[in-house]
Amino acid sequence: MVGSGVIWFRSGQEAFSAMLIAIESARQSVRLETYTYASGHLGQRFLNALLQAKQRGASVQVLIDAFGSYGLPSAFWGGRPGPPV
C-alpha cells in the first residue's frame, strides 16, 4: 500500500529480520510484545539485540505471554522471572 506506512511481510523470516534491524538501530527505546518466545537460535538473537540496545542507553521493555511462552526456561533470562533489560 503506497503511502500508508504499512509494510506487509510474507514470512516470519522477513518480519523477524525487520524487527532485529529495528532493535539494532534503536537509540532511545525498544518495546517488544509477543505471544510466543522460545529460547532457540532466534530467541537468543533477540535477547542479544535487546541487551545491546540497553547497553547503548535505550530504554528496553519486553512483554511476553506466560502461556504462549510456557516452555521458556527461567534460566534464559538469567534466572530471573523476566528479561534482564
C-alpha positions as CSV (number, residue, x, y, z in Angstrom):
1,M,0.0,0.0,0.0
2,V,1.7,3.1,-1.2
3,G,1.8,6.0,1.3
4,S,0.0,4.1,4.1
5,G,3.2,3.5,6.2
6,V,2.2,-0.2,6.4
7,I,4.7,-2.9,5.4
8,W,3.4,-6.4,4.7
9,F,5.7,-9.3,5.4
10,R,5.2,-12.6,3.7
11,S,7.1,-14.8,6.2
12,G,8.4,-14.9,9.7
13,Q,11.9,-14.6,8.3
14,E,11.1,-11.2,6.8
15,A,9.3,-10.0,9.9
16,F,11.9,-11.1,12.3
17,S,14.7,-9.7,10.2
18,A,13.0,-6.3,10.1
19,M,12.3,-6.5,13.9
20,L,16.0,-7.2,14.6
21,I,17.1,-4.4,12.4
22,A,14.8,-2.0,14.2
23,I,16.1,-3.2,17.6
24,E,19.7,-3.0,16.5
25,S,19.2,0.6,15.3
26,A,17.2,1.8,18.3
27,R,18.8,4.7,20.2
28,Q,16.0,5.8,22.5
29,S,13.6,2.9,23.2
30,V,12.6,-0.6,22.3
31,R,9.2,-2.1,23.2
32,L,8.8,-5.8,22.2
33,E,5.5,-7.5,22.8
34,T,5.0,-11.1,21.7
35,Y,2.8,-14.1,22.4
36,T,5.4,-16.8,21.8
37,Y,9.0,-16.5,22.7
38,A,11.4,-19.5,22.5
39,S,15.0,-20.0,23.7
40,G,16.3,-21.3,20.4
41,H,18.7,-19.5,18.0
42,L,16.2,-16.8,17.1
43,G,15.2,-16.2,20.7
44,Q,18.9,-15.8,21.6
45,R,19.4,-13.4,18.7
46,F,16.6,-11.2,20.0
47,L,17.9,-11.4,23.5
48,N,21.4,-10.3,22.3
49,A,19.9,-7.4,20.3
50,L,17.9,-6.3,23.3
51,L,20.9,-6.4,25.6
52,Q,23.0,-4.4,23.1
53,A,20.2,-1.8,22.8
54,K,20.2,-1.4,26.6
55,Q,24.0,-1.0,26.6
56,R,23.6,1.8,24.0
57,G,21.4,3.6,26.5
58,A,18.0,2.7,25.0
59,S,15.1,2.1,27.3
60,V,14.1,-1.6,26.7
61,Q,10.7,-3.1,27.6
62,V,9.7,-6.7,26.9
63,L,6.2,-8.2,27.4
64,I,5.8,-11.9,26.6
65,D,2.8,-14.1,27.3
66,A,3.3,-16.7,30.0
67,F,1.1,-19.3,28.3
68,G,2.4,-18.7,24.8
69,S,6.0,-19.0,26.0
70,Y,5.3,-21.7,28.6
71,G,8.4,-23.8,27.7
72,L,10.8,-20.9,28.0
73,P,13.2,-21.7,30.9
74,S,13.7,-19.1,33.5
75,A,17.4,-19.5,33.1
76,F,17.1,-17.9,29.7
77,W,16.6,-14.6,31.4
78,G,19.5,-15.1,33.7
79,G,17.5,-16.9,36.4
80,R,15.0,-14.1,36.9
81,P,11.3,-14.3,36.0
82,G,11.7,-11.7,33.2
83,P,14.2,-10.2,30.8
84,P,17.3,-8.6,32.3
85,V,16.7,-5.4,30.4
